[in-house]
């Protein structure tokens, strides 16, 4: 094996090694999920050199400089707030979801009109319309960090995999079934980090893990007593978190399919759930009007976010992990400090409830999607 070059990944912190093996160019990732500005860079370098033979003595100084750059990035201040930029009327029928690609150059919208649309963020123009579902397109995702594939989940009980560049459909995943064999609509989906697996959640109270290449179902996760509102892999693909209308979240081992924890505390349905990029925190949003932040290791609730007047339908961490964005039925999106639980900003302007919100990769752009049939872009 011959090392060609290093690539830096800021969120979550890591160094990518590009190397040549048997004439083929390959990459491997060194995740530095515990890195902080206070970490001793020499300790990190020593650990890397012990575990990665491609990092030789001659490359040590170069790697240390990359570690210092990562720490410098972590030391930068968060975006203090966001200003409204533009509003897009995305579909004729109501929107269901929005999602960015890694760079933030494109985003996608799902709709009751049975389509998913691909948009250019800067110009606000429609790039592709993904057609083929026979019912509402409810769940959508890019396979970030690559961004070359799009997954869509629909009330027609199927999930489709598309080429982000051409709009061509690669696969249709069928067969979401509960233990008693009833089929139901797919409400949520998520790729794992390496893009070889997809997890889907359904009205039938179950979660399915799929192999992307073959379209084969790998696991069925059962245990929730209500519809699945959202599903997500953590960064290292070891865990899956699920939210449910049964007022709980569950944490699962991705390889075995075993449930390792149930997160409780909400008094109404859990409408959304997500990991931070490091996989150390879990955020939940509920119909009880509150959001909560849990530790993914101790499973304890660390802080409760209160301020929305009505249910919170969507929640997400900033790439830096220090901010949370929530979307509510009170027609506002809110920016929160993760540590203190203090509301930092209220994003107003939509004329109906906001059901979706998302940060771009750098954390300096936000999109909100509303039942008023518009997306608003904030910088």
N, C-alpha and C positions, 0 to 999 in steps of 0.2 A: 504494500500500500504506500502511496506517495501523497503527502499533504500538498494541496494546491494553494488554498487560501482560507482565511477566516472570514465569517460574516457575523455581524453583531445583531442581536435581537433585544430590543429594549423591553418589550412587554409580552410575556413575563421575561425577566432578565435571563439571558443565555448567550452562548457562543456556538455558532454553527461551523462545523469543519467540512470543507469541501475537499475530497480526496479522490485519487484515481486507483482503481483496483481492477486488474485484468483488462485494462483498456477502457473501462467504463468509469464515468464520472459519478460519484456518489456523495451523499451528505449524511452527517450524523450530528445530533444536537447534544450539547452539554448544558443542561438546565441548571441555573443558579437561582432557584426559587427562594432560597433563604438569604440571598444577598441584600444587605442594607448599606447605607452610606457609612455606617460605623464599623462594618466588617473589615478585618485586617486583610488586605489584598494578597499578602504573602501567604497567609493560611489557605486562601482560596486557590492560589496558584499551586501550592504544594499538593492539595487534594486532587486538582486536575492532573498534575504530572504523575501522581501515583495511579490514577485510574485510566488515563488515556495515553497509550504508547505513541500516538502520533504527535503529541506535544513533547518535543525533545528539548534538550538544553538550549539549543540554538534558537528555539522559538519562545523561550520563557519570557523574555522581556516584552515581546510583542503581545503575548497573552496577558501579561500584567497590565499593559497599557489599555487593553480592551476592558479588563475588569474595572480599571479606574474610570474609563468612559461610561460604563454602566452605572457606577456609583455617582458620577457627576450628573447623569441624567436623572437618577432617583432624587438627587438633592434639589432639582429645579422645583419652583413653586407651581402649584396647580393653577389651572385656569380659574380666575376669580369668579367668572360668571359668563353668561352667554347673551348675545344680542340677536334679535330676529333678523334673518337675511331674506328669505323668500318663501312663498307658499305655492305648492303645486296641487292642482286638481288631478289626481292620479287615475281614478277609475270612474265609470258611470255609476256603479253600485258601490256600497260601503266597503272601505278598506278593512282588512283583518290584521295585518302585520307589516312591519318594515325591518330590513336588515342591511347592514353595510358589508362590502367586501373589505379586505384587510386595509388597503390604502385609503379607503373612503372615497375613491374616485367614482365608484358605482354603488347604487343601492337597489334593493328589490322591494316590491310591494305585492301583497296578496289581497284577494278581493272576493266578494260575493258574486262577482261576474264570472267566476270559475277560472280566472287567469292569474298568472304572476307576471309582473312587468319589471324589466331591467331598465334603470335610469342612470344617466350621466349626472353626477352630483353638481358639477360646476355650471353646466348649461341648463339643467332641468329638463333635458330632452329624453324621450322614450327610445331606448336602444333596441329592445326585443320585447315581444309579447309571447309568453310561454302558454300555449293552448293545448288542451287534451283532457283535462279533468272534467268529470261529469257533474261536479257539485262544487260547493264553496272551497276555495283554496285558503286554508286556515293557518297552516304552519309553513314557514319558509326559512331557508338558511343557505349561506355560502359555505363551502368547505375550507374556511380559512385555516391556516394562513395562505393556502394556495390560491383560492378564489377562482379556480377554473371550472368548478361544478356548482350547481344549485340543486337543492332538494326541496320539493314541495309536498306537503301533506294535505289531504282533502277529506271533506265529508263524504266523498264517494268511496271511502275505505281503502284508498290506495295512496302510495307515496311514489313520486316520480323523481328520477335523477336526470338532470339536464346539463348540456354543455353551456357554460356561461358566455362563451364567445360567439357561438353560432345559434344558440337557442334550440339545438337538436335534443330530443329525448333519448337518453341512453337505456334506461331501465324503468320498468314499472314494478314496484314491490306490492304484492297482494298477500292477504291472508292474516289480518289482525283478528285474532279470535280469543274469546275468554275461555276459562276452563270448561264451561258447559257448551262451548262451540258457537255462541252467538257472535256475529260480526258487528263491528261498530266503527264510527268515524274516527279518523286520526286527528288529534288536536295539537300535537307538538312533535318536534323532531330536532335532532342535533347530530352533527358529525363528531367523531373523536378527532384529536389533534392531528394524527397521521393520515386521516382520511380514509382508512380502510374499514371502518365500522360506522354504522348509523343507528341511533336509538330513536324509537318512536313511542309516543304515548297515546292512549285511546280512551274513548267513552266507555269501553268495555272493562275499565278498571285495571287493565294490564299494560305492561311496558314490554316492547320487543327490541332485541338487539339483532342487527342485520349485518351480514358480510356484504360490503359494497360491490366487490368484483363479481361475485357469483349471484347476488340477490338472495342468498340463502339465509333463513332465520337461524340465529345462533342460540339465543336464550329467550325465554318468556319470564318476566319478573312479575310475580303475583304477591298480593298482600294488602294493597290499598282497597278500601271499601267504598270508593267513589271514583268519578271520572278523573283522568290524569290531565292536569292543567299545563304542566311543562316538565321537560326532561333535559338533563345536561350532563355531559362528561366533564370531569376536571381535566386540568392541563396534561397531567402525565397518564391519563386514560385508565387510571386504577379504580376510580370511583364514578358512580352515576348518582345524581340527586334527582328526585321526583317530587312534584307537588301535586296535591289532590284535593278534590272537593270534599274529602272526608276530614278536612281541617288540619291535616298533617303533611309533613314531608318525610321522605324516607331516603336513606343513604345505602347504596348497594355496591358490592364488589363487582367490577365489570367482568372479570374473568370467570368467577364462579356463579355470579347471579345471586349471591347470598345477601340478605338484608342485614346491615351492620348497625343501623340506628334508626329510630323514629323521632323526628323533631316535632315537639308539641308546644302549644302556647297560644295559638290563634283561636278565637272564639267563633269564627266563620270560615268559609271555604278559603283554601290557599289557591290563589289565582295565578301566581308565578313564583319561580324559584331560580336561583342562579349561583354559580361559583364566582369568586374573584379569579383573576387570571393565574394567580399563584396556587389556587386550589386550597387556600387556608381558611377562607371565610365563605359562608353561605348566606345569601339574602333571600328573604321570603316576603311576598306581598299578599295581602288578604282582603276579602270582602268586609272584614271588620274595621277597615279604614286605617290599619296600621301596617308597618313593615318591620321586620326583625332581622338582626344579624346574628348568626350562630358561628361558633368555632367548628370547623370540619373535623377536628381531632378530638376535642372534649365533648362536642355536641351540646355545649351550653349556650344559652342566649346571652349575647354580649351587650346589645343595645336594642331599644325599641324606638322606631321613628313614628312620631305622631304629628299630625297637622292637616292631612287631607280631610275634606268634608265629604266622605263617601268612600266607596270601595277603591282599592288600588289594584289595577289590572296588570301592571307591568313594572319590573324592577331590573336594574342592571348596574354593575360596577363600572367606574371609569377604568381605563387600562392601568393607571397607576395604583388603583385599589383604595384610594383615599376618599373618593366621592361615590355617592350612589344617586341614581336618577330614578324617579318614580313617575308613573302616569296614572291619573285618577279620573273617576267619574265626575269630579267637580270641575272638569274642563281645564285643569292645570297639570303641568309637570313640575316636579320639585327636585332641587339639587340639595343633597345632604352631606354633612361631614360624617364619615364612617365611625370615627373614634368617639365623638361627642353625641352624635345623633341630632345635632343642630341643623335646622333648615337654613341653607345659605341663599337660596334664590327660588322664586316662584315664576315659572314660565307661563305667561298668559297670552291669549289671543285666539285660541280655538273657540268655536261656537257650540261645540258638543263635546261629549266625554272623550278623553284621550285614552286609547287602548294600547298604544305601543310607543316605545322610546328607545333610543340606542345611541351610544357613543361611537365615533370612528376610532381608528387604531391609535392616533396620537392623543385622543381625549379632548381635542380642541373644536370639534364639531358635533352637533347633536341633531337628530331627526326625531320629530314627534308625529305620530299618525293618529287621526281622530275620526270619529263617526260623522264629523261634518264633511267627510269625503276629501279632506286635504292633508298633505304632509307639509310641515313647516320645518325649514332648515335654519339652524341657529349656529352662529360662530362666536 
